[in-house]
Amino acid sequence: MFESSEIKRLIEQGMPCDFVAIEGDDGVHFTGIVVSKAFEGKPRVRQHQAVYATLGALMGNEIHALQLQTFTPAQWETGRGELGM
């Protein structure tokens, strides 16, 4: 079983982030929101790959699934209201 707080810590340690929120209550399936300037100019698949890279071998092993929503800071400013944040 893995803690969402540890996933959050690893992502924040591995890349510059403006905001990270990770949730999951079964210890292997998680959802998350990551906001980073590093996503600017990158397609969504590359954004997700950048986040997964911060988790290394944990992905597919201790972390069975991580469903992501990624945003640049500008996208986050306009889109977070739609998410109720």
C-alpha positions in Angstrom: 0.0 0.0 0.0 1.3 3.4 -0.9 0.3 6.8 0.5 -0.9 9.7 -1.7 1.2 12.1 0.4 4.3 10.2 -0.6 3.4 10.5 -4.3 2.8 14.2 -3.9 6.2 14.6 -2.2 8.0 12.7 -4.9 6.4 14.7 -7.7 7.3 18.0 -5.9 10.8 16.8 -5.4 11.3 15.7 -9.0 10.0 18.7 -10.9 9.1 22.4 -10.3 5.4 22.5 -9.4 3.0 25.3 -8.6 0.4 23.0 -7.2 0.1 19.2 -6.7 -3.0 17.3 -5.3 -3.0 13.5 -5.1 -5.9 11.4 -3.9 -6.4 7.7 -3.5 -7.9 5.5 -0.8 -7.0 2.0 -1.8 -3.2 2.4 -1.8 -2.6 1.5 -5.4 -5.0 3.6 -7.5 -4.6 7.4 -7.5 -5.9 10.5 -9.2 -4.0 13.8 -9.3 -3.7 17.3 -10.5 -0.2 18.8 -11.2 0.4 22.4 -12.3 3.9 23.2 -13.6 5.7 25.7 -15.8 7.6 22.7 -17.1 4.5 21.7 -19.1 4.5 24.8 -21.3 4.7 24.0 -24.9 4.4 20.2 -24.3 1.6 18.0 -25.5 -0.5 16.3 -22.7 1.2 12.9 -23.2 4.7 14.5 -22.6 3.3 16.3 -19.5 2.1 13.0 -18.0 5.4 11.3 -18.9 7.3 14.0 -17.0 5.2 13.4 -13.9 5.5 9.6 -14.2 9.3 10.0 -14.5 9.4 11.6 -11.0 7.9 8.3 -9.7 10.3 6.0 -11.6 9.9 2.3 -10.9 7.0 2.8 -8.5 4.7 3.3 -11.5 3.2 -0.1 -12.5 4.5 -1.6 -9.3 3.6 0.0 -5.9 1.5 2.5 -7.8 -0.8 0.5 -10.1 -2.5 3.6 -11.6 -2.2 7.3 -11.5 -4.9 9.2 -13.5 -3.6 12.8 -14.1 -4.9 16.2 -15.0 -2.0 18.5 -15.9 -2.0 22.2 -16.4 0.4 25.0 -17.1 0.0 27.9 -14.6 -2.0 29.9 -17.1 -4.3 26.9 -17.8 -4.8 26.4 -14.1 -5.8 30.0 -13.5 -8.6 29.7 -16.1 -9.5 26.0 -15.5 -9.5 25.5 -11.8 -12.9 27.1 -11.3 -14.4 24.4 -13.4 -12.9 21.9 -11.0 -14.2 23.7 -8.0 -10.8 24.7 -6.7 
